[in-house]
């Protein structure tokens, strides 16, 4: 737009000077004094042809040129002033986001951790556009010190406060879970604010104890169109439950999976899915509720080989469950992967399922002892087969991956298969060939 406007001004200036030069030449070619070439025109308006008085003619021509040049100088100065005003207005105008990209807000769920600053600092440091990625902090608990930290960011973030801080009536024996009830209530309120009050069509949700990777925004931006287009997907997650250092391939930062397990811990959801979930939103334990088949409805999430979030919050309502054993060792990606420039069509359901199953079930079967003792030869991948809930849990636990199941689905699993690295080799912990569905009694 600026280039076009500058070209118009330049062309206008050039045409104006040219026109005035032609006009001067025409004036010189008019009839001599006293012989007007147009009836009624005053003689004083007419230029004179050259006469035998050479010196006089030269002086008159010089006067004419001087007058014309003076007029052109004034007009050129006006044009220059307009150009400066235009450039100044453009410079001061705020940057406009790419109209082809939709706004993708980041919702930070906060409570009483002043360390939310670590989360917000990293988000603001890495955010490529304030307009495309508004940061909304929804705070529960009414903790004054945490509120002060959030407010210190001024208009860089939007600070929402959950208005209902009352205790929740719970059934006997659940009083110790009061915190889980309040978290569920807060999620419902915050997501309604994002989708219904602020009218966004998607959101990326992080909690106040998460630090994000350098390509966090790039990752979600690239996967948003896939989530919107593929009804067999219902979320995109930044988290790999088995993403500890040594259990992921450090050379495959661009590797993504479909998973039947809802990972959470930095995840994106669309408004349509929220409209489906909100009317039946649970009173507590919302994340495990999300993992039930009634909510999942055979849909998958996208998750990375190497996590794009890292949790630094040991203290919370879960009292550090899994933190010391697993979560503190999760590897956070440090390499920027240009996901928006990568063809991600391999993640579409039919293509992915066919290719994934072919790779898993064409891999040679090995024994648990071979994997555990590091006796595998070759590069892999290898398949380690389980046939029951107990065999899965024993092998998973002893190999160092998470062994719990939710409604029969293993963490990071896809069609019963869990992919991880062991001593530098890819292992697929998989059910027998011909798997059809999860057994919900495996929990």
ZIRATA-V204682 format. One record per backbone hydrogen bond with DSSP energy under -1.0 kcal/mol. CO is the residue of the C=O (numbers start at 1). NH is the residue of the N-H. E is the energy in kcal/mol with one decimal. If there is no record, write none. Layout:
BEGIN
CO:NH:E ; CO:NH:E
END
This chain:
BEGIN
1:5:-2.3 ; 2:6:-2.5 ; 3:7:-2.0 ; 4:8:-1.9 ; 5:9:-2.0 ; 6:10:-2.3 ; 7:11:-2.6 ; 8:12:-2.3 ; 9:13:-2.3 ; 10:14:-2.5 ; 11:15:-2.6 ; 12:16:-2.1 ; 13:17:-2.2 ; 14:18:-2.4 ; 15:19:-2.6 ; 16:20:-2.1 ; 17:21:-2.3 ; 18:22:-2.3 ; 19:23:-2.5 ; 20:24:-2.1 ; 21:25:-2.0 ; 22:26:-2.5 ; 23:27:-2.3 ; 24:28:-2.0 ; 25:29:-1.1 ; 27:30:-1.4 ; 32:35:-2.0 ; 38:41:-1.7 ; 42:45:-1.5 ; 43:46:-1.8 ; 52:54:-1.6 ; 53:57:-2.7 ; 54:58:-2.4 ; 55:59:-2.3 ; 56:60:-2.7 ; 57:61:-2.6 ; 58:62:-2.4 ; 59:63:-2.5 ; 60:64:-2.4 ; 61:65:-2.7 ; 62:66:-2.6 ; 63:67:-2.3 ; 64:68:-2.4 ; 65:69:-3.0 ; 66:70:-2.1 ; 67:71:-2.0 ; 68:72:-2.6 ; 69:73:-2.5 ; 70:74:-1.9 ; 71:75:-2.1 ; 72:76:-2.9 ; 73:77:-2.0 ; 74:78:-1.8 ; 75:79:-2.5 ; 76:80:-2.6 ; 77:81:-2.4 ; 78:82:-2.2 ; 79:83:-2.3 ; 80:84:-2.4 ; 81:85:-2.3 ; 82:86:-2.3 ; 83:87:-2.8 ; 84:88:-2.4 ; 85:89:-2.2 ; 86:90:-2.1 ; 87:91:-2.4 ; 88:92:-2.1 ; 98:101:-1.9 ; 105:204:-2.3 ; 106:136:-3.0 ; 107:206:-2.8 ; 108:138:-2.5 ; 109:208:-1.9 ; 110:140:-2.3 ; 113:116:-1.5 ; 114:117:-1.5 ; 115:118:-1.3 ; 116:120:-2.7 ; 117:121:-3.0 ; 118:122:-1.6 ; 119:123:-2.0 ; 120:124:-2.7 ; 121:125:-2.2 ; 122:126:-2.1 ; 123:127:-1.6 ; 129:133:-1.7 ; 132:104:-3.3 ; 134:106:-2.7 ; 135:158:-2.7 ; 136:108:-3.2 ; 137:160:-3.3 ; 138:110:-2.9 ; 139:162:-3.0 ; 143:147:-2.2 ; 144:148:-2.2 ; 145:149:-1.8 ; 146:150:-2.3 ; 147:151:-2.7 ; 148:152:-1.3 ; 150:153:-1.5 ; 151:154:-1.8 ; 153:156:-1.9 ; 154:157:-1.1 ; 158:137:-3.4 ; 160:139:-3.0 ; 171:174:-2.2 ; 174:177:-1.8 ; 175:178:-1.6 ; 177:181:-1.5 ; 178:182:-2.1 ; 179:183:-2.2 ; 180:184:-1.9 ; 181:185:-2.2 ; 182:186:-2.4 ; 183:187:-2.6 ; 184:188:-2.0 ; 185:189:-2.1 ; 186:190:-3.1 ; 187:191:-2.7 ; 188:192:-1.8 ; 189:193:-1.9 ; 190:194:-2.1 ; 191:195:-2.6 ; 192:196:-2.4 ; 192:197:-1.5 ; 193:198:-2.8 ; 194:200:-2.2 ; 201:271:-2.3 ; 203:269:-2.0 ; 204:107:-3.0 ; 205:267:-1.8 ; 206:109:-2.7 ; 207:210:-1.5 ; 209:312:-2.7 ; 211:310:-1.9 ; 213:216:-1.8 ; 215:219:-2.8 ; 216:220:-1.8 ; 217:221:-2.5 ; 218:222:-2.2 ; 219:223:-1.4 ; 220:224:-1.4 ; 223:227:-2.4 ; 224:228:-2.3 ; 225:229:-1.7 ; 226:230:-2.1 ; 230:233:-1.9 ; 232:300:-2.7 ; 235:302:-1.5 ; 236:268:-3.0 ; 238:308:-3.4 ; 240:243:-2.1 ; 243:331:-2.9 ; 244:247:-2.5 ; 247:421:-1.7 ; 249:252:-2.0 ; 252:255:-1.6 ; 255:305:-2.4 ; 257:303:-2.2 ; 259:301:-2.9 ; 266:238:-3.2 ; 267:205:-3.4 ; 268:236:-1.4 ; 269:203:-1.7 ; 270:274:-1.9 ; 271:275:-2.6 ; 273:277:-2.1 ; 274:278:-3.2 ; 277:280:-1.4 ; 278:281:-1.5 ; 285:289:-1.9 ; 286:290:-1.9 ; 289:292:-1.5 ; 292:295:-1.3 ; 292:296:-2.7 ; 293:297:-2.3 ; 296:299:-1.8 ; 300:234:-2.5 ; 301:259:-2.7 ; 302:237:-3.3 ; 303:257:-3.1 ; 307:333:-2.6 ; 308:213:-2.1 ; 310:211:-2.7 ; 316:319:-1.8 ; 318:321:-1.2 ; 320:323:-1.4 ; 322:326:-2.9 ; 322:327:-1.8 ; 323:328:-2.5 ; 326:329:-1.9 ; 327:330:-1.5 ; 329:245:-1.7 ; 337:339:-2.4 ; 338:341:-2.1 ; 339:342:-1.7 ; 344:347:-2.0 ; 345:348:-1.8 ; 348:352:-3.1 ; 349:353:-2.9 ; 350:354:-2.0 ; 351:355:-2.2 ; 352:356:-3.0 ; 353:357:-2.5 ; 354:358:-1.9 ; 355:359:-2.1 ; 356:360:-2.6 ; 357:361:-2.7 ; 364:383:-2.8 ; 367:371:-1.8 ; 368:372:-3.0 ; 369:373:-2.5 ; 370:375:-2.5 ; 382:428:-2.7 ; 383:366:-2.6 ; 384:430:-2.3 ; 388:392:-2.1 ; 389:393:-2.4 ; 390:394:-2.5 ; 391:395:-2.1 ; 392:396:-2.9 ; 393:397:-2.4 ; 394:398:-2.2 ; 395:399:-1.7 ; 396:401:-2.1 ; 406:409:-1.9 ; 409:406:-2.1 ; 410:413:-2.2 ; 413:260:-3.0 ; 414:417:-2.0 ; 417:414:-2.2 ; 418:429:-2.7 ; 420:427:-3.2 ; 422:425:-1.4 ; 425:422:-2.5 ; 426:382:-2.2 ; 427:420:-2.1 ; 428:384:-2.8 ; 429:418:-2.3 ; 430:386:-2.2 ; 439:442:-2.1 ; 441:443:-1.6 ; 442:408:-1.2
END
